[in-house]
């Protein structure tokens, strides 16, 4: 009937507009790398298990001697917000903390540095060599990264930590679990590290998910550890113990950390204070507290425990 036709026509027009918007967004995402780079052709194993991954190989250039970031900038197309002209140097065995209020650009800085967001301007040098493609360069054994919301899979806890990579030493997994302050939690699980965590790790608490992701980083023993707000799901004491264990060895790790927690700020060799996407202060904790009201406010906020 005519009524049905008119109604269906209206629905079609609405769906067409929605699909046009979705297509435009997909085209925007697809800009840049060619299809072969985004998804290289590989054998598909439907009936058999895939072959084991080869061990991570390391070269002399993979070991961090210096990381130099100059004028790093990125703006989100929708809002125009982002980061602008961020510069800093990072040396091996040091802790660099990026701090600032909510929306200051802390996570954006890490994501641009690691190639998870494009770079509008600036350059990154690893051991004096220009990094051409951050997304493919900043991976183990050079760099490992834990985002604010780690992604776990519906597999065992062990598989979520190893992700198919063979361990470099028999006790590497045990050491990673210990460093992540996860051993007591695993002891309470009925099947230990063989426990299935469920989709996105729903069977674990937020803190357990964060520490599982941290163990995933530690087991790979990268040159640079990058943490995005590890404090958000951990209580003060657990985080203090994690940092204590991480720095207990003879070889000090190199860390780039987003945090406002006092425990982390006190360990920092340098602090990068961001405000509205720009560097508002850079230096040691004591000097920033003396010079910056913004840093003083964050120092007070850092005494508060996150909601559990």
GIPE-V29919 format. One record per pair of residues at least 24 apart in sequence whose C-alpha atoms are under 7 Angstrom apart, sorted by the first residue. I is the first residue (numbers start at 0). J is the second residue. D is the distance in Angstrom with one decimal. If there is no record, write none. Layout:
i=I j=J d=D
i=I j=J d=D
//
This chain:
i=52 j=163 d=6.3
i=52 j=164 d=5.7
i=52 j=165 d=7.0
i=54 j=164 d=6.5
i=54 j=165 d=5.7
i=55 j=140 d=6.7
i=57 j=140 d=6.5
i=61 j=140 d=6.6
i=61 j=141 d=5.3
i=62 j=141 d=6.6
i=62 j=222 d=5.7
i=63 j=91 d=6.1
i=63 j=126 d=6.5
i=63 j=222 d=5.7
i=64 j=90 d=6.4
i=64 j=91 d=5.8
i=64 j=126 d=5.4
i=65 j=89 d=5.9
i=65 j=90 d=5.1
i=65 j=91 d=6.6
i=65 j=125 d=6.0
i=65 j=126 d=4.8
i=66 j=90 d=6.6
i=66 j=124 d=5.7
i=66 j=125 d=4.8
i=66 j=126 d=6.2
i=67 j=123 d=5.7
i=67 j=124 d=5.0
i=67 j=125 d=6.6
i=68 j=122 d=6.1
i=68 j=123 d=4.7
i=68 j=124 d=6.6
i=69 j=121 d=5.5
i=69 j=122 d=5.4
i=69 j=123 d=6.5
i=70 j=120 d=6.7
i=70 j=121 d=4.5
i=70 j=122 d=6.9
i=71 j=120 d=5.7
i=71 j=121 d=4.2
i=71 j=122 d=6.4
i=72 j=118 d=6.2
i=72 j=119 d=5.5
i=72 j=120 d=5.1
i=72 j=121 d=6.2
i=73 j=118 d=5.5
i=73 j=119 d=4.9
i=73 j=120 d=7.0
i=81 j=107 d=6.6
i=81 j=276 d=5.5
i=82 j=108 d=6.6
i=82 j=276 d=4.0
i=82 j=277 d=6.0
i=83 j=276 d=5.9
i=83 j=277 d=5.6
i=84 j=277 d=6.8
i=85 j=277 d=6.6
i=85 j=278 d=6.4
i=91 j=253 d=5.4
i=92 j=251 d=4.9
i=92 j=252 d=5.1
i=92 j=253 d=4.5
i=93 j=253 d=5.1
i=93 j=254 d=6.4
i=93 j=268 d=5.9
i=94 j=253 d=6.0
i=94 j=254 d=4.8
i=94 j=255 d=6.1
i=94 j=266 d=6.9
i=94 j=267 d=4.9
i=94 j=268 d=5.3
i=94 j=269 d=6.8
i=95 j=254 d=6.2
i=95 j=255 d=4.9
i=95 j=256 d=6.2
i=95 j=267 d=5.6
i=95 j=268 d=6.0
i=95 j=269 d=5.1
i=95 j=270 d=5.8
i=96 j=255 d=5.9
i=96 j=256 d=4.7
i=96 j=257 d=5.7
i=96 j=258 d=6.6
i=96 j=264 d=6.7
i=96 j=267 d=6.0
i=96 j=269 d=6.5
i=96 j=270 d=4.8
i=96 j=271 d=6.2
i=97 j=256 d=6.0
i=97 j=257 d=4.7
i=97 j=258 d=6.5
i=97 j=270 d=5.9
i=97 j=271 d=4.8
i=97 j=272 d=6.1
i=98 j=257 d=5.8
i=98 j=258 d=5.6
i=98 j=259 d=5.7
i=98 j=271 d=6.2
i=98 j=272 d=5.1
i=98 j=273 d=6.2
i=99 j=272 d=5.6
i=99 j=273 d=5.0
i=99 j=274 d=6.2
i=103 j=273 d=5.6
i=103 j=274 d=4.8
i=103 j=275 d=4.7
i=103 j=276 d=5.2
i=104 j=273 d=6.9
i=104 j=275 d=6.7
i=104 j=276 d=4.8
i=105 j=257 d=6.5
i=105 j=273 d=7.0
i=106 j=227 d=6.5
i=113 j=137 d=5.9
i=139 j=219 d=6.7
i=139 j=221 d=5.6
i=140 j=219 d=6.7
i=140 j=220 d=6.8
i=140 j=221 d=4.5
i=140 j=222 d=6.5
i=141 j=221 d=5.1
i=141 j=222 d=5.0
i=141 j=223 d=6.2
i=142 j=221 d=5.2
i=142 j=222 d=5.9
i=142 j=223 d=4.7
i=142 j=224 d=6.0
i=143 j=216 d=5.5
i=143 j=221 d=6.0
i=143 j=223 d=6.6
i=143 j=224 d=5.4
i=143 j=225 d=6.2
i=144 j=216 d=6.7
i=144 j=224 d=6.2
i=144 j=225 d=4.7
i=144 j=226 d=6.0
i=145 j=212 d=6.2
i=145 j=213 d=6.5
i=145 j=225 d=6.4
i=145 j=226 d=5.1
i=145 j=227 d=6.1
i=146 j=226 d=6.6
i=146 j=227 d=5.0
i=147 j=227 d=5.2
i=147 j=228 d=5.8
i=147 j=229 d=6.9
i=149 j=209 d=6.5
i=149 j=212 d=6.2
i=150 j=199 d=6.0
i=151 j=199 d=4.6
i=151 j=200 d=5.3
i=152 j=197 d=6.8
i=152 j=198 d=5.5
i=152 j=199 d=5.2
i=152 j=200 d=6.4
i=153 j=195 d=6.5
i=153 j=196 d=5.9
i=153 j=197 d=4.3
i=153 j=198 d=4.4
i=153 j=199 d=6.6
i=153 j=200 d=6.8
i=154 j=195 d=5.2
i=154 j=196 d=6.2
i=154 j=197 d=6.7
i=155 j=192 d=6.6
i=155 j=193 d=5.0
i=155 j=194 d=5.1
i=155 j=195 d=4.1
i=155 j=196 d=5.9
i=156 j=192 d=5.0
i=156 j=193 d=6.0
i=156 j=194 d=5.8
i=156 j=195 d=6.2
i=156 j=196 d=6.2
i=157 j=192 d=5.0
i=157 j=193 d=6.1
i=160 j=211 d=6.4
i=160 j=212 d=6.8
i=160 j=214 d=6.2
i=160 j=215 d=4.3
i=161 j=215 d=6.2
i=171 j=218 d=6.0
i=172 j=218 d=6.0
i=175 j=214 d=4.9
i=175 j=217 d=5.2
i=175 j=218 d=5.1
i=176 j=214 d=5.5
i=178 j=241 d=6.1
i=178 j=244 d=5.5
i=178 j=245 d=5.8
i=179 j=210 d=5.3
i=179 j=213 d=5.9
i=179 j=214 d=5.3
i=179 j=241 d=5.8
i=180 j=241 d=5.9
i=181 j=210 d=6.5
i=205 j=232 d=5.6
i=206 j=232 d=4.8
i=206 j=233 d=5.2
i=222 j=253 d=6.6
i=223 j=253 d=5.1
i=223 j=254 d=5.8
i=224 j=253 d=6.2
i=224 j=254 d=4.8
i=224 j=255 d=6.3
i=225 j=254 d=5.9
i=225 j=255 d=4.8
i=225 j=256 d=5.8
i=226 j=255 d=6.4
i=226 j=256 d=4.7
i=226 j=257 d=6.2
i=227 j=256 d=6.0
i=227 j=257 d=4.9
i=228 j=257 d=5.0
i=228 j=258 d=5.1
i=230 j=258 d=6.7
i=230 j=260 d=6.9
i=231 j=305 d=6.3
i=232 j=307 d=6.9
i=234 j=304 d=6.4
i=234 j=305 d=6.6
i=235 j=304 d=6.3
i=259 j=297 d=6.4
i=259 j=301 d=5.3
i=260 j=301 d=4.4
i=260 j=302 d=6.9
i=261 j=298 d=6.7
i=261 j=301 d=5.3
i=261 j=302 d=6.5
//
